[in-house]
Amino acid sequence: MSYPSINSVAGSASRNRDAILDALAPFLEQVVSSSKGGTSNKEEGPERVLEISSGSGEHVVAMSRRWPDVELWPSERNEEQLQPGGWVAVYGAFMQDDGTFASEGDAKFHERFTSLHPDFGLRKVPDVEAVARCYGFVMEQRIPMPAGNWMLVFRLRGTKGKQP
Ligand SMILES: C[S@@+](CC[C@H](N)C(=O)[O-])C[C@H]1O[C@@H](n2cnc3c(N)ncnc32)[C@H](O)[C@@H]1O
């Protein structure tokens, strides 16, 4: 399968970089303190943060500069098994809860995907949350981001991991 070009929204990785890092900060700082405090499981090695859809790599490079002690794994298409208690942060554009779009750009983005396949396109956050719940994830945070985007933080139910 081919994916839309990472250059399709020029400069967006740079524009949203700082807001993304700030939203992730409580989670990444928890990873740093787990590693330094020795609470990570020795048999499994240090805590790892996997970035899926790293694209240009700009965000993961900025994360590595801000949190040099975190083991970051950039990837473009990846399926990894998350440990119980592990978290997933999803950032991007979503359909608004009333079915409208936050901007003309989001509406066009949605149209572009639905023209490829009717099942594609932007989703409503509660619909994403419902699917995630079926797979054992609890949505812990729904963080409003610039340009009408959202950062959603899900935790896989289980015992490992701590609240940020
Ligand atoms: C907005 S870019 C990511 C920006 C990136 N964080 C950066 O720093 O440049 C979105 C990425 O998602 C990837 N992508 C699109 N559809 C995907 C899919 N279904 N599965 C995995 N990756 C996908 C694209 O190839 C692209 O690299």
The ligand as an ORCA input file, in Angstrom:
! r2SCAN-3c Opt
* xyz 0 1
  C       2.295     13.815      9.261
  S       3.457     12.562      8.797
  C       4.351     12.251     10.268
  C       5.253     13.383     10.668
  C       6.452     12.932     11.441
  N       6.115     12.743     12.878
  C       7.602     13.904     11.226
  O       8.258     14.270     12.207
  O       7.837     14.238     10.066
  C       2.424     11.149      8.697
  C       3.148      9.861      8.395
  O       2.198      8.813      8.449
  C       2.557      7.838      7.505
  N       1.338      7.042      7.252
  C       0.249      7.375      6.548
  N      -0.664      6.397      6.578
  C      -0.157      5.413      7.346
  C      -0.640      4.139      7.765
  N      -1.830      3.698      7.403
  N       0.146      3.402      8.568
  C       1.335      3.855      8.962
  N       1.871      5.053      8.592
  C       1.120      5.823      7.785
  C       3.077      8.644      6.323
  O       3.956      7.896      5.528
  C       3.781      9.805      7.034
  O       5.143      9.540      7.189
*
